[in-house]
Amino acid sequence: MRPFATADLSAVLDLSVRAWAPVFAAVEKVLAGSQTFELMHPDWRAGQRAAVEATCTSLPTWVAEDAGTVAGFVAVTLHEADRMGEIVMIAVDPAYQRRGHAAAMVAFATDWLREQGMSVALIDTGADEGHAPARRVYEAAGYTPLPGVKYFKAL
């Protein structure tokens, strides 16, 4: 694990699109039969790249390397008034998944949040099948899920 550098941006953007492809496919499947997915994500790849770039260039971010290649990244933010830290984004390139990178990044980020004086750590994720691997990592790291439901409708 090392701090994100501007030189990592291209690799992080590319891996994020590969990593989130199954997530967006799962969300599209859930919203099938409606215009909602297309309205929310007319070009999910461009939107995801923009969101990842904005996050990585404005928040504390680290990358995980595997044999010198950027395999994943994790970004955090602090909600100091609530003494709560949040893992805002985390992704592992599919070519490097199931090697412990996600667990290592969650542990690293959680420790960093603790070191910053936070008393609670938060990770937000989806309940769809595309997010299932992430939920397994978070629960294995000791995070407790708080069920919730979001409803969407095309207008």
Long-range contacts (C-beta under 8 A, 24 or more apart in sequence): 1-62, 1-63, 1-64, 1-104, 1-105, 1-108, 2-62, 2-63, 2-65, 3-61, 3-62, 3-63, 4-56, 4-61, 4-62, 4-63, 4-73, 4-75, 5-63, 6-57, 8-56, 8-63, 8-70, 8-73, 9-53, 9-56, 9-57, 11-69, 11-70, 12-52, 12-56, 12-63, 12-70, 12-73, 13-49, 13-52, 13-53, 15-70, 15-71, 15-72, 15-73, 15-91, 15-92, 15-93, 16-48, 16-49, 16-52, 16-73, 16-89, 16-91, 17-45, 17-48, 17-49, 18-93, 18-94, 18-95, 19-72, 19-91, 19-92, 19-93, 19-94, 19-97, 20-44, 20-48, 20-91, 22-130, 23-126, 23-128, 23-130, 23-131, 24-48, 24-130, 25-130, 26-126, 26-128, 26-129, 26-130, 26-131, 27-126, 27-128, 27-130, 29-128, 29-129, 30-128, 31-152, 34-153, 34-154, 35-154, 36-152, 36-153, 36-154, 39-154, 40-152, 51-89, 52-89, 52-91, 55-88, 55-89, 56-89, 59-88, 60-112, 62-105, 62-108, 62-109, 64-92, 64-96, 64-101, 64-104, 64-105, 66-96, 66-99, 66-101, 69-96, 71-95, 71-96, 71-99, 71-101, 72-96, 72-101, 72-102, 72-105, 73-105, 74-105, 74-106, 74-108, 74-109, 76-109, 76-112, 76-113, 78-113, 78-116, 78-118, 82-120, 83-117, 83-118, 83-119, 83-120, 84-118, 84-119, 84-120, 84-121, 84-122, 85-112, 85-113, 85-114, 85-116, 85-118, 85-120, 85-121, 85-122, 86-121, 86-122, 86-123, 86-124, 87-113, 87-121, 87-122, 87-123, 90-123, 90-134, 97-133, 102-133, 102-134, 102-137, 103-137, 103-140, 103-141, 106-137, 106-138, 106-141, 107-141, 110-141
